[in-house]
Amino acid sequence: MGKIKPKFQKGDKVRFTGSTKEQTRWGNCSDPSKLKEGKTYVISEVHFHSWHTKIELEGREGYYNSVCFELLEKTL
């Protein structure tokens, strides 16, 4: 059985698709109200947990719920 490759990794480009209160509260994620819906960001760190994944973004403080982003470009 092969190793499962995570959806997000450091250096990937993602687009913020918006967030509900529930998505922000899940896992005690940071408030994304200062992020712009539709804007592209680069992932600086990924934190995998048993039921959710949080990502950090270059130039932004906080840990954001990964379900609020769509993958645009993977790093190698």
N, C-alpha and C positions, 0 to 999 in steps of 0.2 A: 504494500500500500504506500503510495507516494505522500510526501508532505504537502499539506494544504497551504497554498500561498495566500496570505492575507489580502483583503481587498485594497486596503490603504497602507502606504508605507512612506517613510520620510522622503521628501523631495517631490512627491506626487502633486500635480496641480488639480485643485478641486474647485467646484462652484458652489457657493452657498445658496441653498434652495428655500431657506426660511425655516422657522422653528415654532413649534407650539409650546405652550407652558409645560405640558407634560414631558415633551422631549428634553426641555431644559432641566426640569427637575430630576429626570431619570439619572441616577448615578451622581447627583449633585453637580451637574455641569455648570459652566459659566454662562452668564446672561449674554446672549448673542445680539442684543439690541443695537450694538455699535457696528455690527457687521452689515454689509450691504447685500441685499438679495440680488442674485445674478452676478455678483462680483467673483473674480477668480482669486484664489489664495494658494499658497504653497505650504504643504505640511512640513512642520519642523520636528515634530515628535508624534509617535502613536503609542497609546496606552491601551493594551488589551485586557479586558476583564471578562469574567465568566459569562455575563449576560449583555455586555455592551462594550463599545470601543469609544474612547475619547481621543480627539486629536488636538494638537497645538498647532498654531499657524504662525508663520514667519511675520514678525512685526506686530503681533497681537498677544496680549496677555490672556491667559485662561485656557481652560480645557473644554472643548466643544463636542457635543454628541455627533458622532460620525454619520448618523442617519439624516442629518440636516445638510449633507453635502453630496454632490454627484462627482464621480471621478471623470476628469477630463483628459489627463495625460499621466501615464505611469513612468516612474524612473526605471532604469534597468536593474 
